[in-house]
Amino acid sequence: MFNSKYKPNLQVNITALIFIILGICLFNLQVIQGQNYSHIAENNYVRIKTIFPIRGEIYDRNYCSIVENRPSFNLYITLGKIENKENVIKFIVQNFNIELADVKEIFQKNRFRLYQEILLAQDVPYKIMVETSELMNFYPSLSYRTGTVRNYLYKNHFTGYVGRINEEEHHKLKDQGYSINSMIGKTGLEKYYESNLNGINGYEIIQVDASGRSLKFFKHNLTKSPQNGSDLILTIDNNLQEYISSIFPEDINGTVVISEVETGGILAYISKPDFDQNIFVNKLSSVAWNEMIQNPNKPMLDRVIHGTYPPGSSYKPIIASLGLESEIITRDTKLAQCKGGLNIGNRFFKCWLDKGHGKLNVVNAIKYSCDVFFYDLSTKCSLEQMNDYTKRSFLTVKTGIDLIGERSGFFPTYKWYVENYGKYVGIIGPKVNISIGQGEILVTPLQMCFYFNAIANNGKWIQPHILEKEIGEKRTILYSGITKNLPISTKNLEMIQESLYKAVNERYGTGVAASFPDIEVYGKTGSAENHMGKKTHAWFAGYVKWDKPEIAFVVFMENAGHGGSVAAPLAAKFIKYYDKMRIE
């Protein structure tokens, strides 16, 4: 039988054991893990609030706005505060024009960010904000914050647009202060100059109570102001840009680029059709996105730097220069007589003028754009010579403009022909085609504009740029581009310049539609056949001289017809407009 006299001793032993265990636990909490729990406690009442900078704005050369920031109401959600998930989702879908699939995707991607505010919608209309604010008490997970949103004042491709940062971008940029709610440049200048435009985050350290309210205990040295993003001042002239955009035929796709000869700054950058960048301020619906990318006219294609096309006869000055520099021809050399074409091997290569041009020297061959002269000249050059000289003249190579995704174009090599047509491929026919800017050669309109810019600039090629200067807090940075020289002597360059003048200003020149009695216009037309089997692509490239050459230009119009009858008259309109701008 159990002896009751041992009962008090047992109780004492159990009590002592409990105190020993409690003591060990307290020692573990306060001494061994004390520092760790101290940090946790501090984190529970100390908050570091990020202060985001204001994104820099974009202006034209006259300090007129192109891209600005405007106030907006933004909707956020804190997933850890959701009381009824289905009700919250239903409320969001019904009131904020966000698709159900998108809401679920946001929830899924941010499921581990329970107490971080996640951006749901930017730029909520004021009326909807007021109406829904009355119901927010029923949805404590939702809240509004004021912020800014990008406003693109002119349709164009060069500014690009900003969009919500994605997971991959956030992973790369989070150490630079980007949050999962950040807006980031996706294309154009917005992307190229992202780090300049975005600025640097600031912060505020605050002490809060259990409900998250600031206790205002910290008074000094606990706030760092953000460094706002730099403003970009461009070389673009808004008035010239908008005028050309308004006169470009609505039913034709194409480009116009105008550059300042001495600086390489771009005054006008037109790619048609264009699109409204503001549609990307909030997430585009899948229906709207599909309509955009399936549009056969490809409005999001920046044809200035992403479009590559056969240059047609606007390429002929390159081959003429090669012939002169290689001493294959001189000014007085007259090659095969043009009788409407030329027999080379067993094939007859036609000239654009059926009755022919007769025997011409190089200056008149460019003036009249005689194909036969260049057919014959190509038989005296190797494909490698043509390729090398073209690239050294800065065609079929990237210009290095301050935009994202520029394409280089294409010049075929002998190896390429063998790989694509077999080892017995004939090379003479392709060379003949390339000599007049046909066949496999592809260039961008920007490359063509800056080749003629270099011709106007007495052979000095300047890297094209859209940024003129960057203005930030306590600093101004001017753009400085690369300069190089065309591979042509002064004597031969003057011959090319003379031929471009004759092409526009003398009778039967192919560019006479762009001539003026009191303005010196130099240029070369082009009509490039294309694989689509439609009308030819129309080109007209050149430059304009007053006291000295001031602007160079290119007009390119897809499937529009002949350069002399379509592109040159369009150039005449903006040359006349620019002339008036100079006077004013």
Rosetta blueprint (number, residue, H / E / L):
1 M L
2 F L
3 N L
4 S H
5 K H
6 Y H
7 K H
8 P H
9 N H
10 L H
11 Q H
12 V H
13 N H
14 I H
15 T H
16 A H
17 L H
18 I H
19 F H
20 I H
21 I H
22 L H
23 G H
24 I H
25 C H
26 L H
27 F H
28 N H
29 L H
30 Q H
31 V H
32 I H
33 Q L
34 G H
35 Q H
36 N H
37 Y H
38 S H
39 H H
40 I H
41 A H
42 E H
43 N H
44 N H
45 Y H
46 V E
47 R E
48 I E
49 K E
50 T E
51 I E
52 F L
53 P L
54 I L
55 R L
56 G L
57 E L
58 I E
59 Y E
60 D L
61 R L
62 N L
63 Y L
64 C L
65 S E
66 I E
67 V E
68 E E
69 N E
70 R E
71 P E
72 S E
73 F E
74 N E
75 L E
76 Y E
77 I E
78 T L
79 L H
80 G H
81 K H
82 I L
83 E L
84 N L
85 K H
86 E H
87 N H
88 V H
89 I H
90 K H
91 F H
92 I H
93 V H
94 Q H
95 N H
96 F L
97 N L
98 I L
99 E L
100 L H
101 A H
102 D H
103 V H
104 K H
105 E H
106 I H
107 F H
108 Q H
109 K H
110 N L
111 R L
112 F L
113 R L
114 L L
115 Y L
116 Q L
117 E L
118 I E
119 L E
120 L E
121 A E
122 Q L
123 D L
124 V L
125 P L
126 Y H
127 K H
128 I H
129 M H
130 V H
131 E H
132 T H
133 S H
134 E L
135 L L
136 M H
137 N H
138 F H
139 Y L
140 P L
141 S L
142 L E
143 S E
144 Y E
145 R E
146 T E
147 G E
148 T E
149 V E
150 R E
151 N E
152 Y E
153 L L
154 Y L
155 K L
156 N L
157 H L
158 F L
159 T L
160 G L
161 Y L
162 V E
163 G E
164 R E
165 I L
166 N L
167 E H
168 E H
169 E H
170 H H
171 H H
172 K H
173 L H
174 K H
175 D H
176 Q H
177 G L
178 Y L
179 S L
180 I L
181 N L
182 S L
183 M E
184 I E
185 G E
186 K L
187 T L
188 G H
189 L H
190 E H
191 K H
192 Y H
193 Y L
194 E H
195 S H
196 N H
197 L H
198 N H
199 G L
200 I E
201 N L
202 G E
203 Y E
204 E E
205 I E
206 I E
207 Q E
208 V E
209 D L
210 A L
211 S L
212 G L
213 R L
214 S E
215 L L
216 K L
217 F L
218 F L
219 K L
220 H L
221 N L
222 L L
223 T E
224 K E
225 S L
226 P L
227 Q E
228 N L
229 G L
230 S L
231 D E
232 L E
233 I E
234 L E
235 T L
236 I L
237 D L
238 N H
239 N H
240 L H
241 Q H
242 E H
243 Y H
244 I H
245 S H
246 S H
247 I H
248 F L
249 P L
250 E L
251 D L
252 I L
253 N L
254 G E
255 T E
256 V E
257 V E
258 I E
259 S E
260 E E
261 V L
262 E L
263 T L
264 G L
265 G E
266 I E
267 L E
268 A E
269 Y E
270 I E
271 S E
272 K E
273 P L
274 D L
275 F L
276 D L
277 Q H
278 N H
279 I H
280 F H
281 V L
282 N L
283 K L
284 L L
285 S L
286 S H
287 V H
288 A H
289 W H
290 N H
291 E H
292 M H
293 I H
294 Q L
295 N L
296 P L
297 N L
298 K L
299 P L
300 M L
301 L L
302 D L
303 R L
304 V L
305 I L
306 H L
307 G L
308 T L
309 Y E
310 P L
311 P L
312 G H
313 S H
314 S H
315 Y H
316 K H
317 P H
318 I H
319 I H
320 A H
321 S H
322 L H
323 G H
324 L H
325 E H
326 S L
327 E L
328 I L
329 I L
330 T L
331 R L
332 D L
333 T L
334 K L
335 L L
336 A L
337 Q L
338 C E
339 K L
340 G L
341 G E
342 L E
343 N E
344 I E
345 G L
346 N L
347 R E
348 F E
349 F E
350 K E
351 C L
352 W L
353 L L
354 D L
355 K L
356 G L
357 H L
358 G E
359 K L
360 L L
361 N L
362 V H
363 V H
364 N H
365 A H
366 I H
367 K H
368 Y H
369 S L
370 C L
371 D H
372 V H
373 F H
374 F H
375 Y H
376 D H
377 L H
378 S H
379 T L
380 K L
381 C L
382 S L
383 L H
384 E H
385 Q H
386 M H
387 N H
388 D H
389 Y H
390 T H
391 K H
392 R H
393 S L
394 F L
395 L L
396 T L
397 V L
398 K L
399 T L
400 G L
401 I L
402 D L
403 L L
404 I L
405 G L
406 E L
407 R L
408 S L
409 G L
410 F E
411 F L
412 P L
413 T L
414 Y H
415 K H
416 W H
417 Y H
418 V H
419 E H
420 N H
421 Y H
422 G L
423 K L
424 Y L
425 V L
426 G L
427 I L
428 I H
429 G H
430 P H
431 K H
432 V H
433 N H
434 I H
435 S H
436 I L
437 G L
438 Q L
439 G L
440 E L
441 I L
442 L E
443 V E
444 T L
445 P H
446 L H
447 Q H
448 M H
449 C H
450 F H
451 Y H
452 F H
453 N H
454 A H
455 I H
456 A H
457 N L
458 N L
459 G L
460 K E
461 W E
462 I E
463 Q L
464 P L
465 H E
466 I L
467 L E
468 E E
469 K E
470 E E
471 I E
472 G E
473 E L
474 K L
475 R E
476 T E
477 I E
478 L E
479 Y L
480 S L
481 G L
482 I L
483 T E
484 K E
485 N E
486 L L
487 P L
488 I L
489 S L
490 T H
491 K H
492 N H
493 L H
494 E H
495 M H
496 I H
497 Q H
498 E H
499 S H
500 L H
501 Y H
502 K H
503 A H
504 V H
505 N H
506 E L
507 R L
508 Y L
509 G L
510 T L
511 G L
512 V H
513 A H
514 A H
515 S L
516 F L
517 P L
518 D L
519 I L
520 E E
521 V E
522 Y E
523 G E
524 K E
525 T E
526 G E
527 S E
528 A E
529 E L
530 N L
531 H L
532 M L
533 G L
534 K L
535 K L
536 T L
537 H E
538 A E
539 W E
540 F E
541 A E
542 G E
543 Y E
544 V E
545 K E
546 W L
547 D L
548 K L
549 P E
550 E E
551 I E
552 A E
553 F E
554 V E
555 V E
556 F E
557 M E
558 E L
559 N L
560 A L
561 G L
562 H L
563 G H
564 G H
565 S H
566 V H
567 A H
568 A H
569 P H
570 L H
571 A H
572 A H
573 K H
574 F H
575 I H
576 K H
577 Y H
578 Y H
579 D H
580 K H
581 M H
582 R H
583 I H
584 E L
